[in-house]
Amino acid sequence: MTTLAAGTATTDSAARPQPGLARHLIDGAWTGTPITERRNPARPHEIVALSPAGTAEDADAAVAAAVRAQPAWAALPAPARGAILLKAASLLEDRATAVAADLVREEGKTLAEATGEVKRAADVLRFFGSLGWAPSGDVLPSGLPGTTITTRREPLGVFALITPWNFPIAIPAWKAAPALVAGNAVVLKPAELTPLSATHLARALQDAGLPTGVFNVVHGSGRVVGEAFARDERVAGLSFTGSTAVGLHLKGVLDARRARVQLEMGGKNAVLVLGDADPESAAAVVAAGAFGLTGQACTATSRVYVTPGVREAFTAALVRIAGEYAPGDGLAGARMGAVVSEAQFAQDAAAVRLAVERGAELLAGAHDADPTGGLFFPPAVLAGMAEDDPIVTEEVFGPVVAVLEVPDYEAGLAAVNSSRYGLTAGICTDSLALATDFAARAQAGVVKVNRPTSGLDLNAPFGGVKDSSTNTFREQGRSAVEFYTWGKTVYLGV
């Protein structure tokens, strides 16, 4: 990502974004001079997008617009709010081909993965849009004569959303949709690496008839725009997905002014493979979780614990399957896409190289891949490292998996729970008893049995424990609305 000289690309501030150009959306107007260059990670010489470098003043203007727009939006009947989200979902589906192609070009994933993500964003809008017609609150009996108790949820006001590059349209959608249907206004800071995906979401909402100022977008760095949102007293709450270090910093800022905060952060997700599991099936499950999405998911599998009876067969199958995930251009039919950036590529390579230098055995992949012709990093399978090796304990965020042997189920469960993270955890077994025990005792917000650790249903709550989350309000599913609302109890006497 490179910053160009000011004035390289300009249009009238009220003009709609041109293809490849991302702008701030503030109070209904597309503003800002696109000066920050984003290149295709699969084709390093191809400029994909230009976006503005937002300022604290831009953030202030976006929050002010949201504050002005929110009361009228909240006063609109919930079914009318939901109808706008439903229309936006249809618009995204109509535009899915173009949106998915832009997503591939700016993020690097495969076309199939990008198309699925655009569909997920549309489904999220449709799911939460439908809640505009859903029952809200409860009617409770009272011990007082002639009295009825009801509960209701009220919008908090303006919410800031800070979203990552790895799901650049799905995550903004699943944060914004529950906020909007509940009657809040939104200010979004999308990831700098993926400005076009956020623009497509904003355009769909705007074209669906969302009132001016209800949804605003400010591009730029987290240190400038994100920090301004977090410190703004008019922002009632902030939802963040990203690194643990940044998330905990933001929590400190929000806690200091008693604002609401929701964090979804890092993961070091483990799968336990037991001796009664089919090694081929278990290897396919692990590979899908480790190498799908180029391993660039907070829910990706990055460590595997295997009991002795199945270790050799499982490892051989995993190494073979890893070779089938050849990285390449997502628009050219590759099984696995490009790494998102040169910095991430270097981080992946360094993690593997240093593990090998410390004594790990590299069974598949390489640490000396050349990024010149594209950021294509082959899947890596490592074995023979110590349990406390950084490749086992620290998040890499790439297609890298460590395989370790454990003597039995109890030792494997303890190893899974040894991480400071607790986002997802999985087990491969034919034993219903052990699967049930694992589901109860695994220290993770999401547990998968004979399924990849990555991949979520939008109607189910999602979130982690330990350093993976604030472990308070969950995202996705009906319960996601709770973060964006406050509860009220009403005693009605007649």
C-alpha positions as CSV (number, residue, x, y, z in Angstrom):
1,M,0.0,0.0,0.0
2,T,1.4,3.3,-1.1
3,T,0.4,6.9,-0.7
4,L,0.3,9.0,-3.8
5,A,0.8,12.7,-4.2
6,A,-2.3,14.7,-3.2
7,G,-4.5,15.4,-6.2
8,T,-3.6,12.3,-8.2
9,A,-7.3,11.3,-8.4
10,T,-10.1,13.7,-7.7
11,T,-13.8,14.1,-8.4
12,D,-16.6,16.2,-7.1
13,S,-17.3,15.4,-3.5
14,A,-21.0,14.5,-4.3
15,A,-20.1,12.1,-7.1
16,R,-20.7,8.4,-6.8
17,P,-17.5,6.3,-6.5
18,Q,-16.0,5.2,-9.8
19,P,-14.8,1.6,-10.3
20,G,-11.5,1.2,-8.3
21,L,-12.1,4.4,-6.3
22,A,-13.1,4.3,-2.7
23,R,-14.2,7.4,-0.8
24,H,-15.6,8.4,2.6
25,L,-19.3,8.3,2.9
26,I,-20.2,11.1,5.3
27,D,-23.7,12.4,5.7
28,G,-24.8,10.9,2.4
29,A,-21.9,12.4,0.3
30,W,-18.9,10.6,-1.2
31,T,-15.9,12.7,-0.2
32,G,-12.2,12.6,0.1
33,T,-9.3,12.5,-2.4
34,P,-8.2,8.9,-3.1
35,I,-4.5,9.0,-2.6
36,T,-3.7,5.6,-1.0
37,E,-2.9,2.9,-3.5
38,R,-3.8,-0.8,-3.1
39,R,-2.3,-3.4,-5.3
40,N,-3.5,-6.9,-6.2
41,P,-1.6,-9.4,-4.0
42,A,-1.7,-12.0,-6.8
43,R,-0.6,-9.4,-9.4
44,P,1.7,-7.0,-7.7
45,H,1.9,-4.6,-10.6
46,E,-1.9,-4.2,-10.8
47,I,-3.4,-1.2,-8.9
48,V,-6.8,-2.3,-7.6
49,A,-8.0,0.6,-5.6
50,L,-7.4,4.2,-4.5
51,S,-8.8,5.4,-1.2
52,P,-8.5,8.5,1.0
53,A,-6.4,8.8,4.1
54,G,-9.0,9.9,6.7
55,T,-8.3,12.4,9.3
56,A,-9.7,13.1,12.8
57,E,-11.8,15.8,11.2
58,D,-13.3,13.3,8.8
59,A,-14.1,11.0,11.8
60,D,-15.7,13.9,13.7
61,A,-17.9,14.8,10.7
62,A,-19.0,11.2,10.3
63,V,-20.0,11.0,14.0
64,A,-21.8,14.3,13.8
65,A,-23.8,13.1,10.8
66,A,-24.7,9.9,12.6
67,V,-25.8,11.8,15.7
68,R,-28.1,14.0,13.6
69,A,-29.6,11.1,11.7
70,Q,-30.1,8.5,14.5
71,P,-33.2,9.8,16.3
72,A,-35.3,9.8,13.1
73,W,-34.0,6.4,12.1
74,A,-34.8,5.0,15.5
75,A,-38.3,6.5,15.3
76,L,-38.9,4.6,12.0
77,P,-40.9,1.4,12.7
78,A,-38.7,-1.6,12.9
79,P,-40.3,-3.3,9.9
80,A,-39.5,-0.3,7.8
81,R,-35.8,-0.4,8.9
82,G,-35.8,-4.1,8.2
83,A,-37.2,-3.6,4.7
84,I,-34.2,-1.4,3.8
85,L,-31.8,-4.1,4.9
86,L,-33.7,-6.7,2.8
87,K,-33.5,-4.5,-0.2
88,A,-29.8,-4.0,0.3
89,A,-29.4,-7.8,0.5
90,S,-31.1,-8.1,-2.9
91,L,-28.9,-5.4,-4.4
92,L,-25.7,-7.1,-3.2
93,E,-26.9,-10.4,-4.7
94,D,-27.6,-8.6,-8.0
95,R,-24.1,-7.2,-8.0
96,A,-22.4,-10.3,-6.6
97,T,-20.2,-11.0,-9.7
98,A,-18.6,-7.6,-9.7
99,V,-18.3,-7.4,-5.9
100,A,-16.7,-10.8,-5.6
101,A,-14.2,-10.0,-8.4
102,D,-13.2,-6.8,-6.6
103,L,-12.9,-8.7,-3.3
104,V,-10.5,-11.2,-4.9
105,R,-8.4,-8.5,-6.5
106,E,-7.9,-6.5,-3.3
107,E,-7.8,-9.3,-0.6
108,G,-6.4,-12.3,-2.6
109,K,-8.8,-15.1,-1.8
110,T,-10.2,-17.4,-4.4
111,L,-13.2,-16.5,-6.4
112,A,-15.3,-19.3,-4.8
113,E,-14.4,-17.9,-1.4
114,A,-15.2,-14.4,-2.4
115,T,-18.5,-15.3,-4.0
116,G,-19.4,-17.2,-0.8
117,E,-18.5,-14.2,1.3
118,V,-20.6,-11.8,-0.8
119,K,-23.5,-14.2,-0.4
120,R,-22.9,-14.4,3.3
121,A,-23.1,-10.6,3.6
122,A,-26.4,-10.6,1.7
123,D,-27.7,-13.4,3.9
124,V,-26.6,-11.4,7.0
125,L,-28.5,-8.4,5.9
126,R,-31.6,-10.5,5.1
127,F,-31.4,-12.3,8.5
128,F,-31.3,-9.1,10.5
129,G,-33.7,-7.3,8.2
130,S,-36.2,-10.0,8.9
131,L,-35.9,-9.3,12.6
132,G,-37.7,-6.0,12.0
133,W,-40.9,-8.1,11.9
134,A,-39.9,-10.4,14.8
135,P,-41.4,-10.3,18.3
136,S,-39.4,-8.0,20.6
137,G,-39.4,-8.2,24.4
138,D,-41.5,-10.3,26.8
139,V,-44.8,-10.0,28.7
140,L,-44.3,-11.1,32.3
141,P,-46.8,-11.7,35.1
142,S,-46.7,-9.3,38.1
143,G,-47.4,-10.0,41.7
144,L,-49.2,-6.6,41.8
145,P,-52.9,-6.6,41.0
146,G,-53.9,-4.9,37.7
147,T,-50.3,-4.8,36.5
148,T,-48.5,-6.2,33.5
149,I,-44.8,-6.3,33.1
150,T,-43.2,-5.9,29.6
151,T,-39.6,-5.7,28.5
152,R,-38.2,-3.9,25.5
153,R,-34.8,-3.0,24.0
154,E,-33.8,0.5,23.0
155,P,-31.0,1.6,20.7
156,L,-28.0,3.2,22.3
157,G,-27.3,5.8,19.6
158,V,-24.2,5.8,17.5
159,F,-21.8,2.8,17.1
160,A,-18.3,2.7,15.7
161,L,-17.3,-0.4,13.8
162,I,-13.6,-1.2,13.1
163,T,-13.3,-4.2,10.7
164,P,-10.4,-6.3,9.3
165,W,-9.3,-7.2,5.8
166,N,-9.8,-10.9,5.9
167,F,-13.6,-10.8,5.5
168,P,-13.9,-7.3,4.2
169,I,-17.6,-7.3,3.4
170,A,-19.0,-10.1,5.6
171,I,-17.7,-8.7,8.9
172,P,-18.9,-5.1,8.2
173,A,-22.3,-6.5,7.3
174,W,-22.6,-8.7,10.4
175,K,-21.7,-5.8,12.7
176,A,-23.7,-3.1,10.9
177,A,-26.9,-5.1,10.3
178,P,-27.9,-5.7,13.9
179,A,-26.9,-2.1,14.8
180,L,-29.1,-0.7,12.1
181,V,-32.2,-2.9,12.5
182,A,-32.1,-2.0,16.2
183,G,-32.3,1.8,15.4
184,N,-28.7,2.9,15.8
185,A,-26.6,4.9,13.4
186,V,-23.2,3.6,12.3
187,V,-19.7,4.9,11.6
188,L,-17.4,2.3,9.9
189,K,-13.6,2.3,9.6
190,P,-12.8,-0.6,7.2
191,A,-9.4,-2.1,6.8
192,E,-7.0,0.0,4.7
193,L,-6.1,-3.0,2.5
194,T,-9.7,-3.6,1.4
195,P,-11.5,-0.3,0.7
196,L,-13.6,-1.5,-2.3
197,S,-15.5,-4.2,-0.4
198,A,-16.7,-1.7,2.2
199,T,-17.7,0.7,-0.6
200,H,-19.9,-2.0,-2.2
201,L,-21.7,-2.5,1.1
202,A,-22.2,1.2,1.6
203,R,-23.5,1.6,-1.9
204,A,-26.0,-1.2,-1.4
205,L,-27.3,0.3,1.8
206,Q,-27.5,3.8,0.2
207,D,-29.2,2.5,-2.9
208,A,-31.7,0.6,-0.8
209,G,-32.9,3.9,0.7
210,L,-31.1,4.1,4.0
211,P,-31.5,7.7,5.2
212,T,-28.6,10.1,4.9
213,G,-26.2,9.9,7.8
214,V,-27.3,6.6,9.2
215,F,-24.4,4.7,7.8
216,N,-21.1,6.5,7.3
217,V,-17.6,5.2,6.2
218,V,-14.3,6.8,6.9
219,H,-11.2,5.2,5.4
220,G,-7.7,5.5,6.9
221,S,-5.5,4.2,9.6
222,G,-6.6,2.8,12.9
223,R,-4.2,5.1,14.8
224,V,-6.0,8.1,13.4
225,V,-9.6,7.3,12.5
226,G,-10.1,4.3,14.8
227,E,-8.6,6.2,17.7
228,A,-10.9,9.2,17.0
229,F,-14.0,7.1,17.0
230,A,-13.0,5.4,20.2
231,R,-12.4,8.6,22.1
232,D,-15.5,10.4,20.8
233,E,-17.9,10.9,23.7
234,R,-20.8,10.8,21.2
235,V,-20.0,7.2,20.3
236,A,-22.1,4.9,22.5
237,G,-20.1,1.8,21.7
238,L,-17.5,0.2,19.5
239,S,-17.2,-3.2,17.9
240,F,-13.8,-4.3,16.8
241,T,-12.3,-7.3,15.1
242,G,-8.5,-7.5,14.8
243,S,-5.4,-8.1,16.8
244,T,-5.4,-8.7,20.6
245,A,-3.0,-5.9,21.2
246,V,-5.0,-3.3,19.4
247,G,-8.3,-4.6,20.8
248,L,-7.1,-4.4,24.4
249,H,-5.9,-0.9,23.8
250,L,-9.3,0.1,22.5
251,K,-11.0,-1.5,25.4
252,G,-9.0,0.6,27.8
253,V,-10.1,3.8,26.0
254,L,-13.8,2.8,25.9
255,D,-13.8,1.5,29.5
256,A,-12.4,4.8,30.7
257,R,-15.5,6.6,29.5
258,R,-17.8,3.7,30.3
259,A,-18.8,3.2,26.7
260,R,-19.8,-0.3,25.5
261,V,-17.1,-2.3,23.7
262,Q,-17.1,-5.6,21.9
263,L,-13.8,-7.3,20.8
264,E,-13.2,-10.3,18.6
265,M,-9.4,-10.8,18.5
266,G,-6.8,-13.5,17.9
267,G,-6.9,-17.3,17.9
268,K,-4.6,-20.2,18.0
269,N,-7.2,-22.8,17.2
270,A,-6.5,-26.5,17.9
271,V,-7.9,-29.8,16.7
272,L,-7.5,-33.0,18.7
273,V,-7.4,-36.2,16.5
274,L,-8.1,-39.4,18.4
275,G,-7.1,-42.9,17.5
276,D,-10.7,-43.9,16.6
277,A,-10.9,-41.2,13.9
278,D,-10.5,-42.0,10.2
279,P,-7.1,-40.5,9.4
280,E,-8.1,-39.4,5.9
281,S,-11.3,-37.8,7.0
282,A,-9.5,-36.1,9.9
283,A,-6.8,-34.8,7.6
284,A,-9.4,-33.3,5.2
285,V,-11.1,-31.6,8.2
286,V,-7.8,-30.1,9.4
287,A,-6.7,-29.1,5.9
288,A,-9.9,-27.2,5.2
289,G,-9.6,-25.3,8.5
290,A,-5.9,-24.6,8.1
291,F,-5.5,-23.9,4.4
292,G,-8.9,-22.7,3.3
293,L,-9.0,-18.9,3.0
294,T,-5.2,-19.0,2.8
295,G,-5.2,-19.6,6.6
296,Q,-6.2,-16.0,7.0
297,A,-9.1,-16.4,9.4
298,C,-9.1,-16.0,13.2
299,T,-10.9,-19.4,13.3
300,A,-8.3,-21.2,11.2
301,T,-6.7,-24.4,12.5
302,S,-3.1,-23.8,13.4
303,R,-2.2,-26.6,15.8
304,V,-3.2,-30.3,15.8
305,Y,-2.7,-32.8,18.6
306,V,-2.8,-36.5,17.5
307,T,-2.8,-39.7,19.6
308,P,-0.1,-42.3,18.7
309,G,-2.3,-44.9,17.0
310,V,-3.3,-42.6,14.2
311,R,-0.5,-40.1,14.1
312,E,1.5,-41.5,11.2
313,A,-1.4,-42.1,8.9
314,F,-3.0,-38.8,9.7
315,T,0.2,-36.8,9.1
316,A,0.9,-38.6,5.8
317,A,-2.6,-37.7,4.7
318,L,-2.3,-34.1,5.8
319,V,1.0,-33.6,4.0
320,R,-0.5,-35.1,0.8
321,I,-3.6,-32.9,1.0
322,A,-1.5,-29.8,1.7
323,G,0.2,-30.4,-1.7
324,E,-3.3,-30.1,-3.3
325,Y,-3.7,-26.6,-2.0
326,A,-1.5,-25.0,-4.6
327,P,-1.6,-21.2,-4.1
328,G,-2.3,-18.9,-7.1
329,D,-4.4,-16.1,-8.6
330,G,-7.9,-16.4,-7.1
331,L,-9.4,-15.2,-10.4
332,A,-7.6,-18.0,-12.3
333,G,-9.1,-21.0,-10.5
334,A,-6.4,-21.5,-7.8
335,R,-7.3,-23.9,-5.0
336,M,-5.8,-21.4,-2.5
337,G,-5.4,-17.6,-2.9
338,A,-2.6,-15.2,-2.3
339,V,-1.5,-13.8,1.0
340,V,-3.0,-10.4,1.6
341,S,0.2,-8.3,1.8
342,E,4.0,-8.4,1.7
343,A,4.1,-7.9,5.4
344,Q,1.9,-10.9,6.0
345,F,3.9,-13.0,3.6
346,A,7.1,-12.1,5.4
347,Q,5.4,-12.9,8.7
348,D,4.4,-16.4,7.4
349,A,7.8,-17.1,6.0
350,A,9.6,-16.0,9.2
351,A,7.4,-18.1,11.4
352,V,8.2,-21.2,9.4
353,R,11.9,-20.4,9.0
354,L,12.4,-19.7,12.7
355,A,10.5,-22.9,13.7
356,V,12.8,-25.0,11.4
357,E,15.9,-23.2,12.9
358,R,14.7,-24.2,16.3
359,G,14.5,-27.9,15.3
360,A,11.0,-28.4,13.8
361,E,10.7,-30.6,10.7
362,L,9.1,-29.0,7.7
363,L,6.9,-31.8,6.2
364,A,5.2,-29.7,3.5
365,G,5.6,-26.1,2.3
366,A,8.6,-23.8,2.2
367,H,9.9,-20.7,4.0
368,D,11.9,-19.3,1.1
369,A,9.0,-18.8,-1.4
370,D,9.6,-15.9,-3.8
371,P,6.8,-13.2,-3.6
372,T,8.0,-11.3,-6.7
373,G,5.5,-12.8,-9.1
374,G,2.6,-12.8,-6.5
375,L,2.2,-13.4,-2.8
376,F,1.8,-17.1,-3.1
377,F,2.8,-19.0,0.1
378,P,2.5,-22.8,0.0
379,P,0.8,-24.5,2.9
380,A,3.2,-25.5,5.6
381,V,3.0,-28.6,7.9
382,L,5.5,-28.7,10.7
383,A,6.2,-31.5,13.3
384,G,8.8,-32.3,15.9
385,M,8.7,-29.0,17.8
386,A,8.4,-28.4,21.5
387,E,5.0,-27.8,23.0
388,D,6.0,-24.2,24.0
389,D,7.5,-23.3,20.6
390,P,6.2,-20.0,19.3
391,I,4.8,-21.8,16.2
392,V,2.6,-23.7,18.6
393,T,1.7,-20.8,20.9
394,E,1.6,-17.6,18.8
395,E,-0.8,-16.7,16.0
396,V,0.7,-16.7,12.5
397,F,-2.4,-15.9,10.4
398,G,-1.3,-17.9,7.4
399,P,-1.6,-21.4,6.0
400,V,0.7,-22.9,8.6
401,V,-0.1,-25.8,10.9
402,A,1.9,-27.6,13.6
403,V,1.3,-31.3,14.4
404,L,2.2,-32.7,17.8
405,E,1.7,-36.1,19.4
406,V,-0.2,-36.5,22.7
407,P,-0.5,-39.8,24.6
408,D,-4.2,-39.8,25.1
409,Y,-7.5,-37.9,25.2
410,E,-6.9,-36.2,28.6
411,A,-3.4,-35.0,27.6
412,G,-4.8,-33.8,24.3
413,L,-7.6,-31.8,25.9
414,A,-5.1,-30.2,28.3
415,A,-2.9,-29.2,25.4
416,V,-5.9,-27.7,23.5
417,N,-6.8,-25.7,26.6
418,S,-3.2,-24.6,27.2
419,S,-3.4,-21.6,24.9
420,R,-4.0,-18.0,26.0
421,Y,-6.6,-17.9,23.2
422,G,-10.0,-19.5,23.2
423,L,-11.8,-18.8,19.9
424,T,-12.5,-22.2,18.3
425,A,-11.5,-25.8,19.1
426,G,-12.2,-29.1,17.3
427,I,-12.1,-32.8,17.8
428,C,-12.1,-35.7,15.3
429,T,-13.5,-38.8,16.9
430,D,-16.1,-41.5,16.5
431,S,-16.8,-41.5,20.2
432,L,-20.0,-39.7,21.2
433,A,-19.0,-39.8,24.8
434,L,-15.6,-38.1,24.2
435,A,-17.1,-35.6,21.7
436,T,-19.7,-34.7,24.4
437,D,-17.0,-34.4,27.1
438,F,-14.8,-32.3,24.8
439,A,-17.7,-29.9,24.0
440,A,-18.2,-29.4,27.7
441,R,-14.6,-29.0,28.7
442,A,-12.9,-27.3,25.8
443,Q,-12.0,-23.7,26.6
444,A,-13.3,-22.1,23.4
445,G,-16.3,-20.0,22.4
446,V,-17.0,-22.3,19.4
447,V,-16.5,-26.1,19.4
448,K,-16.5,-28.2,16.3
449,V,-16.8,-32.0,16.2
450,N,-15.6,-33.6,13.0
451,R,-15.8,-30.3,11.2
452,P,-13.2,-27.6,10.3
453,T,-12.6,-25.0,13.0
454,S,-13.3,-22.3,10.4
455,G,-16.8,-21.7,9.0
456,L,-19.8,-20.3,10.9
457,D,-23.5,-20.2,10.6
458,L,-24.9,-16.7,10.7
459,N,-27.8,-17.6,12.9
460,A,-25.6,-19.0,15.7
461,P,-23.8,-16.8,18.3
462,F,-20.1,-16.4,17.7
463,G,-17.3,-15.3,20.0
464,G,-14.4,-16.5,22.1
465,V,-13.0,-16.5,25.6
466,K,-9.6,-15.6,27.2
467,D,-7.5,-13.3,24.9
468,S,-9.8,-14.0,21.9
469,S,-12.7,-11.8,23.1
470,T,-14.2,-9.6,25.7
471,N,-16.5,-12.6,26.3
472,T,-19.5,-10.4,26.9
473,F,-21.8,-9.8,23.9
474,R,-21.7,-12.3,21.1
475,E,-21.8,-11.5,17.4
476,Q,-24.2,-13.1,14.8
477,G,-27.5,-14.7,15.6
478,R,-30.4,-13.0,17.2
479,S,-28.3,-12.3,20.3
480,A,-26.1,-10.0,18.3
481,V,-28.7,-7.2,18.7
482,E,-28.1,-7.2,22.5
483,F,-24.8,-5.4,22.1
484,Y,-26.4,-2.5,20.3
485,T,-29.3,-2.1,22.7
486,W,-30.1,-1.6,26.3
487,G,-32.9,-3.3,28.2
488,K,-35.9,-1.6,29.8
489,T,-38.6,-3.1,32.0
490,V,-42.0,-1.5,32.1
491,Y,-44.7,-1.9,34.7
492,L,-48.1,-1.1,33.2
493,G,-51.0,-0.5,35.6
494,V,-54.6,-0.5,34.4
